[in-house]
Amino acid sequence: MILSDRDIKKRINDGSVEVSSDKPLEEILKQVHASSMDIRLGNHFKVYRHSQVALLDPMNKEGFKDLTSTLEVHDGKPFYVQPGEFILGVTKETIKVPNDLVVRVEGRSSLGRLGIVVHSTAGFVDPGFEGTITLEISNLNRLPIALYPGMRIGQFAFELMTSECDEPYYAKKSSKYHGQNLPEESRITDDPEFN
C-alpha cells in the first residue's frame, strides 16, 4: 500500500519518517504530492575513471580502489551528463526509514523524457536505512544534459509493509551503505560470496 500525501505528512510530522535537508521542515512538506515526495539533486558527484580501468571484476578488490573521482558542483552551476555516461549523484535529502516502511526511488517523467535515468537498479530503500540516497544517473540521449544541484531529480514513494521487519537495515552485518552522506560507489567486493 502506497502512502498518500496525508499519511506522508503525518509520518514526517510525528517523526516516524525523518527527512532533513538544507530546507526547514515547512519547505520539506511542500515537496509532498498526492502519492510521493520530491527529492532534489545534491552537490556531489562521483565519476568513473574509465580511461584508467580496463575491467570491473568483483573478485578483484584491488581493481575497485581509486575507481572514481568525487566532484563538488556549487548551487547554480551545471553538471553536464554526456551521452551514454554513467555517474553517481546524491540527494540533498537525508532520510531515516522506519521499520514498517520501504521507500521507492523513482525518476521524474520530465527528466526521463530527456533521457535521464536516476537509478539503474537500486530504487528500493530498506526499512531501517538512514542516510542520503546515491543516485545511479545515466544519460540515454544522444545530447549532453545539464543537471543542477537543488533541482528536483526524482521522488520517494512510501510503501507500508504488512508488519515491522525483524531485521532492519542498520542491524544487518551486510548493510554497507548505512549512514552515507556522499554518493557511494559499489561495495560489491564486500559481499560474502567475494570474500
HELIX and SHEET records of a PDB file:
HELIX    1   1 ASP A    5  ASN A   13  1                                   9    
HELIX    2   2 LEU A   25  LEU A   29  1                                   5    
HELIX    3   3 LYS A   61  PHE A   64  5                                   4    
HELIX    4   4 SER A  109  GLY A  112  1                                   4    
HELIX    5   5 TYR A  169  ALA A  171  5                                   3    
HELIX    6   6 ILE A  188  ASP A  190  5                                   3    
HELIX    7   7 PRO A  192  PHE A  194  5                                   3    
SHEET    1   A 4 GLU A  18  SER A  20  0                                        
SHEET    2   A 4 PHE A  86  LYS A  96 -1                                        
SHEET    3   A 4 HIS A  44  TYR A  48 -1                                        
SHEET    4   A 4 THR A  68  GLU A  72 -1                                        
SHEET    1   B 4 GLU A  18  SER A  20  0                                        
SHEET    2   B 4 PHE A  86  LYS A  96 -1                                        
SHEET    3   B 4 GLU A 130  ASN A 139 -1                                        
SHEET    4   B 4 ILE A 116  VAL A 117 -1                                        
SHEET    1   C 4 MET A  37  ARG A  40  0                                        
SHEET    2   C 4 ARG A 152  LEU A 160 -1                                        
SHEET    3   C 4 LEU A 101  GLY A 107 -1                                        
SHEET    4   C 4 PHE A 124  VAL A 125 -1                                        
SHEET    1   D 2 PHE A  79  VAL A  81  0                                        
SHEET    2   D 2 ILE A 145  LEU A 147 -1                                        
END                                                                             
